[in-house]
Amino acid sequence: MSDKPISPLRRRMIEDMTVRNFVEETRNNYIRHVRTFTAFLGRAPDTAAPEDLRLFQLHQTQIGVRAPSINGSVAALRFFFTVTARPPRDGTAPHVRAGAAQDPGNLEPGGDRTAIGGGPRAEVQRQR
């Protein structure tokens, strides 16, 4: 183990993951994804704005990061911002979601609901 000091923010994230019984591999991956985002950002990750997250996802796509890795970073950053960084209640915190560049637009009844989590199965369940 390294004698290098751990930042309070990283320590808190590790504690948050430990309390939730994340396996070691997941903890390591989440820390790696947040570290990569921090390097891209050039400052503490808890200072990120929503546009920073969008630019990071765009950057990942442009350098050829594959979808599963981008999804992993989305999960890690969502955990970081919703649990560890604990966003303020005024709605100013970044919103992290997969497919952030997609806009479901105005959906008409019977339209494609897959973009908002509906899909055929949900439609069948609503009819019952």
SELUM-390854 format. One record per residue: residue number from 1; x, y, z of N, C-alpha, C in turn. Coordinates in steps of 0.02 Angstrom, whole numbers, plus 50000, padded with zeros to 5 digits. Layout:
! residues N
{nr->NUM	nc1->X	nc2->Y	nc3->Z	cac1->X	cac2->Y	cac3->Z	cc1->X	cc2->Y	cc3->Z}
...
! end
This chain:
! residues 128
{nr->1	nc1->50041	nc2->49941	nc3->50000	cac1->50000	cac2->50000	cac3->50000	cc1->50044	cc2->50062	cc3->50000}
{nr->2	nc1->50021	nc2->50113	nc3->49966	cac1->50059	cac2->50175	cac3->49958	cc1->50051	cc2->50219	cc3->50020}
{nr->3	nc1->50104	nc2->50257	nc3->50034	cac1->50101	cac2->50306	cac3->50088	cc1->50076	cc2->50374	cc3->50063}
{nr->4	nc1->50059	nc2->50378	nc3->49999	cac1->50034	cac2->50440	cac3->49969	cc1->49967	cc2->50458	cc3->50001}
{nr->5	nc1->49960	nc2->50521	nc3->50023	cac1->49897	cac2->50541	cac3->50056	cc1->49839	cc2->50540	cc3->50007}
{nr->6	nc1->49780	nc2->50523	nc3->50033	cac1->49719	cac2->50520	cac3->49993	cc1->49680	cc2->50583	cc3->50007}
{nr->7	nc1->49654	nc2->50613	nc3->49954	cac1->49615	cac2->50675	cac3->49963	cc1->49551	cc2->50659	cc3->50002}
{nr->8	nc1->49525	nc2->50707	nc3->50039	cac1->49464	cac2->50696	cac3->50078	cc1->49405	cc2->50675	cc3->50033}
{nr->9	nc1->49402	nc2->50703	nc3->49972	cac1->49348	cac2->50686	cac3->49926	cc1->49353	cc2->50613	cc3->49903}
{nr->10	nc1->49413	nc2->50590	nc3->49887	cac1->49423	cac2->50520	cac3->49867	cc1->49408	cc2->50474	cc3->49926}
{nr->11	nc1->49432	nc2->50492	nc3->49985	cac1->49419	cac2->50451	cac3->50045	cc1->49344	cc2->50445	cc3->50056}
{nr->12	nc1->49308	nc2->50500	nc3->50049	cac1->49235	cac2->50498	cac3->50058	cc1->49202	cc2->50453	cc3->50007}
{nr->13	nc1->49224	nc2->50457	nc3->49943	cac1->49195	cac2->50415	cac3->49891	cc1->49208	cc2->50341	cc3->49907}
{nr->14	nc1->49268	nc2->50325	nc3->49928	cac1->49284	cac2->50256	cac3->49946	cc1->49240	cc2->50233	cc3->50005}
{nr->15	nc1->49232	nc2->50275	nc3->50054	cac1->49188	cac2->50259	cac3->50111	cc1->49116	cc2->50248	cc3->50088}
{nr->16	nc1->49092	nc2->50293	nc3->50044	cac1->49023	cac2->50286	cac3->50018	cc1->49013	cc2->50220	cc3->49981}
{nr->17	nc1->49063	nc2->50200	nc3->49943	cac1->49058	cac2->50137	cac3->49906	cc1->49064	cc2->50077	cc3->49953}
{nr->18	nc1->49106	nc2->50083	nc3->50005	cac1->49115	cac2->50029	cac3->50053	cc1->49050	cc2->50017	cc3->50092}
{nr->19	nc1->49018	nc2->50071	nc3->50114	cac1->48955	cac2->50066	cac3->50151	cc1->48902	cc2->50031	cc3->50109}
{nr->20	nc1->48905	nc2->50040	nc3->50044	cac1->48856	cac2->50009	cac3->49999	cc1->48878	cc2->49941	cc3->49974}
{nr->21	nc1->48931	nc2->49914	nc3->50002	cac1->48957	cac2->49847	cac3->49985	cc1->48977	cc2->49838	cc3->49913}
{nr->22	nc1->49006	nc2->49891	nc3->49882	cac1->49032	cac2->49884	cac3->49814	cc1->49093	cc2->49837	cc3->49818}
{nr->23	nc1->49099	nc2->49793	nc3->49769	cac1->49157	cac2->49749	cac3->49767	cc1->49218	cc2->49790	cc3->49749}
{nr->24	nc1->49277	nc2->49763	nc3->49765	cac1->49339	cac2->49800	cac3->49755	cc1->49349	cc2->49821	cc3->49682}
{nr->25	nc1->49332	nc2->49778	nc3->49635	cac1->49340	cac2->49795	cac3->49564	cc1->49298	cc2->49856	cc3->49545}
{nr->26	nc1->49236	nc2->49858	nc3->49569	cac1->49193	cac2->49915	cac3->49554	cc1->49221	cc2->49978	cc3->49586}
{nr->27	nc1->49243	nc2->49973	nc3->49648	cac1->49272	cac2->50031	cac3->49681	cc1->49332	cc2->50058	cc3->49642}
{nr->28	nc1->49376	nc2->50013	nc3->49620	cac1->49435	cac2->50033	cac3->49582	cc1->49415	cc2->50065	cc3->49515}
{nr->29	nc1->49366	nc2->50036	nc3->49482	cac1->49343	cac2->50064	cac3->49418	cc1->49312	cc2->50133	cc3->49427}
{nr->30	nc1->49270	nc2->50141	nc3->49477	cac1->49239	cac2->50206	cac3->49489	cc1->49291	cc2->50259	cc3->49505}
{nr->31	nc1->49340	nc2->50243	nc3->49546	cac1->49393	cac2->50289	cac3->49563	cc1->49432	cc2->50307	cc3->49499}
{nr->32	nc1->49446	nc2->50257	nc3->49457	cac1->49482	cac2->50269	cac3->49394	cc1->49443	cc2->50316	cc3->49349}
{nr->33	nc1->49378	nc2->50305	nc3->49342	cac1->49337	cac2->50347	cac3->49299	cc1->49335	cc2->50419	cc3->49325}
{nr->34	nc1->49327	nc2->50428	nc3->49390	cac1->49326	cac2->50496	cac3->49418	cc1->49395	cc2->50529	cc3->49410}
{nr->35	nc1->49448	nc2->50490	nc3->49418	cac1->49516	cac2->50517	cac3->49409	cc1->49526	cc2->50540	cc3->49336}
{nr->36	nc1->49501	nc2->50500	nc3->49288	cac1->49507	cac2->50519	cac3->49217	cc1->49468	cc2->50583	cc3->49203}
{nr->37	nc1->49408	nc2->50588	nc3->49232	cac1->49368	cac2->50649	cac3->49223	cc1->49404	cc2->50709	cc3->49254}
{nr->38	nc1->49434	nc2->50699	nc3->49313	cac1->49470	cac2->50753	cac3->49347	cc1->49529	cc2->50777	cc3->49304}
{nr->39	nc1->49565	nc2->50729	nc3->49274	cac1->49621	cac2->50748	cac3->49231	cc1->49596	cc2->50788	cc3->49170}
{nr->40	nc1->49541	nc2->50767	nc3->49141	cac1->49511	cac2->50803	cac3->49085	cc1->49491	cc2->50874	cc3->49107}
{nr->41	nc1->49460	nc2->50878	nc3->49165	cac1->49433	cac2->50941	cac3->49191	cc1->49489	cc2->50989	cc3->49211}
{nr->42	nc1->49542	nc2->50963	nc3->49241	cac1->49598	cac2->51005	cac3->49263	cc1->49586	cc2->51039	cc3->49330}
{nr->43	nc1->49535	nc2->51017	nc3->49366	cac1->49520	cac2->51044	cac3->49433	cc1->49480	cc2->50991	cc3->49471}
{nr->44	nc1->49462	nc2->51007	nc3->49532	cac1->49424	cac2->50959	cac3->49574	cc1->49358	cc2->50941	cc3->49539}
{nr->45	nc1->49341	nc2->50877	nc3->49539	cac1->49281	cac2->50855	cac3->49504	cc1->49216	cc2->50882	cc3->49532}
{nr->46	nc1->49215	nc2->50898	nc3->49596	cac1->49153	cac2->50924	cac3->49626	cc1->49139	cc2->50996	cc3->49605}
{nr->47	nc1->49184	nc2->51026	nc3->49565	cac1->49172	cac2->51094	cac3->49539	cc1->49145	cc2->51092	cc3->49468}
{nr->48	nc1->49132	nc2->51033	nc3->49442	cac1->49110	cac2->51026	cac3->49372	cc1->49039	cc2->51053	cc3->49361}
{nr->49	nc1->49030	nc2->51080	nc3->49303	cac1->48964	cac2->51104	cac3->49281	cc1->48935	cc2->51053	cc3->49232}
{nr->50	nc1->48870	nc2->51055	nc3->49220	cac1->48840	cac2->51008	cac3->49172	cc1->48875	cc2->51008	cc3->49104}
{nr->51	nc1->48896	nc2->51066	nc3->49081	cac1->48929	cac2->51070	cac3->49016	cc1->48996	cc2->51033	cc3->49016}
{nr->52	nc1->49031	nc2->51032	nc3->49074	cac1->49093	cac2->50995	cac3->49080	cc1->49082	cc2->50921	cc3->49069}
{nr->53	nc1->49028	nc2->50895	nc3->49095	cac1->49012	cac2->50824	cac3->49086	cc1->48996	cc2->50808	cc3->49014}
{nr->54	nc1->48959	nc2->50852	nc3->48981	cac1->48942	cac2->50842	cac3->48911	cc1->49006	cc2->50843	cc3->48869}
{nr->55	nc1->49051	nc2->50891	nc3->48883	cac1->49113	cac2->50895	cac3->48845	cc1->49157	cc2->50834	cc3->48858}
{nr->56	nc1->49156	nc2->50807	nc3->48918	cac1->49195	cac2->50747	cac3->48934	cc1->49169	cc2->50687	cc3->48894}
{nr->57	nc1->49103	nc2->50679	nc3->48890	cac1->49075	cac2->50624	cac3->48851	cc1->49091	cc2->50633	cc3->48777}
{nr->58	nc1->49088	nc2->50694	nc3->48753	cac1->49106	cac2->50707	cac3->48683	cc1->49179	cc2->50691	cc3->48671}
{nr->59	nc1->49222	nc2->50711	nc3->48717	cac1->49294	cac2->50697	cac3->48713	cc1->49306	cc2->50621	cc3->48711}
{nr->60	nc1->49272	nc2->50584	nc3->48755	cac1->49281	cac2->50511	cac3->48755	cc1->49262	cc2->50481	cc3->48688}
{nr->61	nc1->49207	nc2->50504	nc3->48660	cac1->49185	cac2->50479	cac3->48595	cc1->49236	cc2->50495	cc3->48541}
{nr->62	nc1->49262	nc2->50556	nc3->48542	cac1->49310	cac2->50578	cac3->48490	cc1->49376	cc2->50540	cc3->48493}
{nr->63	nc1->49397	nc2->50519	nc3->48552	cac1->49460	cac2->50483	cac3->48556	cc1->49451	cc2->50407	cc3->48549}
{nr->64	nc1->49389	nc2->50386	nc3->48536	cac1->49377	cac2->50316	cac3->48521	cc1->49361	cc2->50271	cc3->48580}
{nr->65	nc1->49342	nc2->50301	nc3->48636	cac1->49321	cac2->50260	cac3->48693	cc1->49256	cc2->50225	cc3->48674}
{nr->66	nc1->49252	nc2->50161	nc3->48687	cac1->49194	cac2->50121	cac3->48667	cc1->49136	cc2->50132	cc3->48716}
{nr->67	nc1->49077	nc2->50117	nc3->48692	cac1->49015	cac2->50129	cac3->48731	cc1->49016	cc2->50097	cc3->48800}
{nr->68	nc1->49038	nc2->50035	nc3->48809	cac1->49038	cac2->50007	cac3->48877	cc1->49081	cc2->50046	cc3->48926}
{nr->69	nc1->49137	nc2->50072	nc3->48903	cac1->49180	cac2->50112	cac3->48947	cc1->49148	cc2->50179	cc3->48963}
{nr->70	nc1->49116	nc2->50209	nc3->48913	cac1->49081	cac2->50272	cac3->48925	cc1->49024	cc2->50261	cc3->48975}
{nr->71	nc1->48988	nc2->50206	nc3->48967	cac1->48935	cac2->50190	cac3->49015	cc1->48962	cc2->50181	cc3->49085}
{nr->72	nc1->49021	nc2->50150	nc3->49091	cac1->49053	cac2->50142	cac3->49156	cc1->49070	cc2->50209	cc3->49187}
{nr->73	nc1->49095	nc2->50255	nc3->49146	cac1->49112	cac2->50321	cac3->49173	cc1->49049	cc2->50359	cc3->49192}
{nr->74	nc1->48995	nc2->50350	nc3->49154	cac1->48931	cac2->50382	cac3->49171	cc1->48907	cc2->50357	cc3->49239}
{nr->75	nc1->48911	nc2->50291	nc3->49250	cac1->48889	cac2->50262	cac3->49314	cc1->48932	cc2->50289	cc3->49372}
{nr->76	nc1->48997	nc2->50291	nc3->49361	cac1->49043	cac2->50315	cac3->49413	cc1->49030	cc2->50389	cc3->49429}
{nr->77	nc1->49022	nc2->50430	nc3->49377	cac1->49011	cac2->50501	cac3->49389	cc1->48942	cc2->50514	cc3->49419}
{nr->78	nc1->48892	nc2->50475	nc3->49399	cac1->48826	cac2->50481	cac3->49429	cc1->48830	cc2->50467	cc3->49504}
{nr->79	nc1->48866	nc2->50413	nc3->49522	cac1->48875	cac2->50397	cac3->49593	cc1->48911	cc2->50454	cc3->49628}
{nr->80	nc1->48965	nc2->50477	nc3->49598	cac1->49004	cac2->50530	cac3->49629	cc1->48961	cc2->50592	cc3->49643}
{nr->81	nc1->48923	nc2->50614	nc3->49592	cac1->48885	cac2->50676	cac3->49600	cc1->48822	cc2->50668	cc3->49642}
{nr->82	nc1->48791	nc2->50610	nc3->49642	cac1->48729	cac2->50602	cac3->49680	cc1->48740	cc2->50577	cc3->49751}
{nr->83	nc1->48797	nc2->50544	nc3->49763	cac1->48809	cac2->50518	cac3->49830	cc1->48866	cc2->50555	cc3->49865}
{nr->84	nc1->48924	nc2->50555	nc3->49835	cac1->48983	cac2->50582	cac3->49868	cc1->48983	cc2->50658	cc3->49869}
{nr->85	nc1->48971	nc2->50690	nc3->49813	cac1->48974	cac2->50763	cac3->49810	cc1->48910	cc2->50794	cc3->49838}
{nr->86	nc1->48856	nc2->50754	nc3->49845	cac1->48792	cac2->50776	cac3->49871	cc1->48773	cc2->50845	cc3->49844}
{nr->87	nc1->48740	nc2->50846	nc3->49787	cac1->48724	cac2->50909	cac3->49755	cc1->48678	cc2->50953	cc3->49796}
{nr->88	nc1->48682	nc2->51018	nc3->49786	cac1->48635	cac2->51063	cac3->49821	cc1->48565	cc2->51051	cc3->49796}
{nr->89	nc1->48516	nc2->51067	nc3->49837	cac1->48446	cac2->51055	cac3->49820	cc1->48418	cc2->51106	cc3->49770}
{nr->90	nc1->48458	nc2->51156	nc3->49751	cac1->48432	cac2->51207	cac3->49706	cc1->48435	cc2->51188	cc3->49632}
{nr->91	nc1->48457	nc2->51127	nc3->49617	cac1->48457	cac2->51103	cac3->49548	cc1->48517	cc2->51125	cc3->49507}
{nr->92	nc1->48570	nc2->51151	nc3->49538	cac1->48627	cac2->51175	cac3->49501	cc1->48679	cc2->51120	cc3->49488}
{nr->93	nc1->48670	nc2->51061	nc3->49516	cac1->48719	cac2->51008	cac3->49508	cc1->48716	cc2->50979	cc3->49438}
{nr->94	nc1->48772	nc2->50953	nc3->49413	cac1->48773	cac2->50922	cac3->49347	cc1->48726	cc2->50863	cc3->49344}
{nr->95	nc1->48697	nc2->50852	nc3->49287	cac1->48654	cac2->50794	cac3->49276	cc1->48691	cc2->50745	cc3->49232}
{nr->96	nc1->48704	nc2->50685	nc3->49257	cac1->48742	cac2->50635	cac3->49221	cc1->48694	cc2->50580	cc3->49198}
{nr->97	nc1->48693	nc2->50567	nc3->49133	cac1->48653	cac2->50511	cac3->49108	cc1->48683	cc2->50487	cc3->49044}
{nr->98	nc1->48674	nc2->50424	nc3->49030	cac1->48697	cac2->50395	cac3->48967	cc1->48657	cc2->50426	cc3->48910}
{nr->99	nc1->48687	nc2->50434	nc3->48854	cac1->48653	cac2->50462	cac3->48796	cc1->48635	cc2->50535	cc3->48806}
{nr->100	nc1->48678	nc2->50572	nc3->48840	cac1->48663	cac2->50641	cac3->48856	cc1->48652	cc2->50683	cc3->48793}
{nr->101	nc1->48680	nc2->50661	nc3->48737	cac1->48671	cac2->50700	cac3->48676	cc1->48604	cc2->50686	cc3->48643}
{nr->102	nc1->48568	nc2->50635	nc3->48665	cac1->48504	cac2->50618	cac3->48635	cc1->48449	cc2->50661	cc3->48666}
{nr->103	nc1->48404	nc2->50685	nc3->48625	cac1->48347	cac2->50723	cac3->48649	cc1->48284	cc2->50687	cc3->48627}
{nr->104	nc1->48246	nc2->50660	nc3->48675	cac1->48187	cac2->50622	cac3->48655	cc1->48134	cc2->50665	cc3->48622}
{nr->105	nc1->48138	nc2->50731	nc3->48630	cac1->48090	cac2->50775	cac3->48598	cc1->48020	cc2->50766	cc3->48625}
{nr->106	nc1->47972	nc2->50794	nc3->48590	cac1->47902	cac2->50787	cac3->48610	cc1->47875	cc2->50722	cc3->48583}
{nr->107	nc1->47856	nc2->50677	nc3->48627	cac1->47831	cac2->50612	cac3->48606	cc1->47755	cc2->50613	cc3->48606}
{nr->108	nc1->47726	nc2->50593	nc3->48552	cac1->47654	cac2->50588	cac3->48546	cc1->47631	cc2->50521	cc3->48576}
{nr->109	nc1->47568	nc2->50516	nc3->48597	cac1->47544	cac2->50451	cac3->48621	cc1->47553	cc2->50398	cc3->48567}
{nr->110	nc1->47580	nc2->50342	nc3->48588	cac1->47594	cac2->50288	cac3->48540	cc1->47661	cc2->50296	cc3->48505}
{nr->111	nc1->47697	nc2->50349	nc3->48520	cac1->47761	cac2->50361	cac3->48489	cc1->47815	cc2->50318	cc3->48520}
{nr->112	nc1->47878	nc2->50329	nc3->48501	cac1->47934	cac2->50290	cac3->48526	cc1->47949	cc2->50311	cc3->48598}
{nr->113	nc1->47934	nc2->50267	nc3->48645	cac1->47946	cac2->50282	cac3->48716	cc1->48012	cc2->50254	cc3->48741}
{nr->114	nc1->48050	nc2->50220	nc3->48699	cac1->48112	cac2->50189	cac3->48722	cc1->48162	cc2->50241	cc3->48746}
{nr->115	nc1->48160	nc2->50302	nc3->48718	cac1->48207	cac2->50354	cac3->48738	cc1->48195	cc2->50377	cc3->48809}
{nr->116	nc1->48134	nc2->50367	nc3->48835	cac1->48119	cac2->50389	cac3->48904	cc1->48105	cc2->50331	cc3->48950}
{nr->117	nc1->48124	nc2->50271	nc3->48930	cac1->48118	cac2->50213	cac3->48974	cc1->48052	cc2->50177	cc3->48969}
{nr->118	nc1->48015	nc2->50188	nc3->48916	cac1->47951	cac2->50153	cac3->48908	cc1->47961	cc2->50088	cc3->48871}
{nr->119	nc1->47956	nc2->50089	nc3->48807	cac1->47966	cac2->50030	cac3->48766	cc1->47904	cc2->49986	cc3->48765}
{nr->120	nc1->47906	nc2->49934	nc3->48725	cac1->47848	cac2->49891	cac3->48715	cc1->47823	cc2->49857	cc3->48779}
{nr->121	nc1->47868	nc2->49833	nc3->48821	cac1->47848	cac2->49799	cac3->48882	cc1->47808	cc2->49846	cc3->48927}
{nr->122	nc1->47833	nc2->49907	nc3->48935	cac1->47798	cac2->49955	cac3->48977	cc1->47729	cc2->49972	cc3->48948}
{nr->123	nc1->47726	nc2->49974	nc3->48882	cac1->47662	cac2->49990	cac3->48849	cc1->47611	cc2->49934	cc3->48862}
{nr->124	nc1->47633	nc2->49871	nc3->48860	cac1->47590	cac2->49814	cac3->48873	cc1->47566	cc2->49816	cc3->48946}
{nr->125	nc1->47610	nc2->49832	nc3->48991	cac1->47593	cac2->49835	cac3->49062	cc1->47543	cc2->49890	cc3->49076}
{nr->126	nc1->47547	nc2->49946	nc3->49040	cac1->47500	cac2->50000	cac3->49050	cc1->47430	cc2->49981	cc3->49027}
{nr->127	nc1->47425	nc2->49936	nc3->48978	cac1->47361	cac2->49917	cac3->48950	cc1->47322	cc2->49870	cc3->48995}
{nr->128	nc1->47356	nc2->49838	nc3->49043	cac1->47324	cac2->49789	cac3->49087	cc1->47281	cc2->49821	cc3->49138}
! end
